[in-house]
Amino acid sequence: MFDVNRKLTIREKVKILLLSRGISMRKLVKQINEKKGVDHRHTNLSRKLVKNTIRYAEVEEIAELLDYEIVFKDKRKK
């Protein structure tokens, strides 16, 4: 059973963003590779998401490529 109150992992959040844009992990990595001029495999990104070792800068890059922004919201303000 899925607990609707549990906090999503970064892997789950990225997967939701990918689904919302209709983009696969492979296509995302291809876009990152083209932007940076490198040749990384999609398994590298998948591994980082599973192990929760992805850097914030990489998450920012993913958000940018998917046309999202990361927003910090003060939880004390209602």
C-alpha positions in Angstrom: 0.0 0.0 0.0 1.2 3.5 -0.8 1.5 6.0 2.0 0.3 9.3 0.7 1.9 11.1 3.6 5.4 9.8 3.2 8.1 12.0 1.7 9.1 11.2 -1.9 12.7 10.3 -2.7 14.7 12.3 -5.2 14.4 9.4 -7.5 10.6 9.4 -7.3 10.5 13.2 -7.8 12.7 13.0 -10.9 10.6 10.2 -12.3 7.5 12.2 -11.8 9.1 15.2 -13.6 10.2 13.0 -16.5 6.7 11.5 -16.8 5.1 14.9 -16.8 7.3 15.9 -19.8 7.0 12.6 -21.6 10.8 12.1 -21.5 12.7 8.9 -20.7 15.8 8.7 -18.5 17.9 7.9 -21.6 16.6 11.0 -23.4 17.3 13.2 -20.4 20.9 11.8 -20.2 21.3 12.4 -23.9 20.3 16.0 -23.5 22.7 16.4 -20.5 25.5 14.8 -22.6 24.9 17.1 -25.5 24.8 20.2 -23.3 28.0 19.3 -21.5 29.8 17.6 -24.4 30.3 14.4 -22.5 29.3 10.8 -22.9 27.7 9.4 -19.7 25.3 6.5 -19.6 21.8 6.7 -18.3 22.8 4.0 -15.8 25.1 6.4 -14.0 22.2 8.8 -13.3 19.9 6.0 -12.3 22.5 4.7 -9.9 22.9 8.1 -8.3 19.1 8.5 -7.9 18.8 5.0 -6.4 21.7 5.5 -4.0 20.6 9.1 -3.3 24.1 10.4 -4.1 23.1 12.9 -6.8 24.6 16.4 -6.3 22.3 19.4 -6.0 24.0 21.0 -9.1 22.9 17.9 -11.1 19.3 18.2 -9.8 19.4 21.9 -10.8 20.5 20.9 -14.3 17.8 18.3 -14.6 15.2 20.9 -13.5 16.5 23.4 -16.0 16.5 20.9 -18.9 12.9 19.9 -18.0 11.9 23.6 -17.7 11.2 23.5 -14.0 12.6 25.7 -11.2 13.5 24.6 -7.7 11.8 26.7 -5.0 12.5 26.9 -1.3 9.4 27.8 0.7 9.4 29.0 4.2 7.2 26.4 6.1 6.7 28.9 9.0 4.7 31.2 6.8 1.2 30.1 6.1 
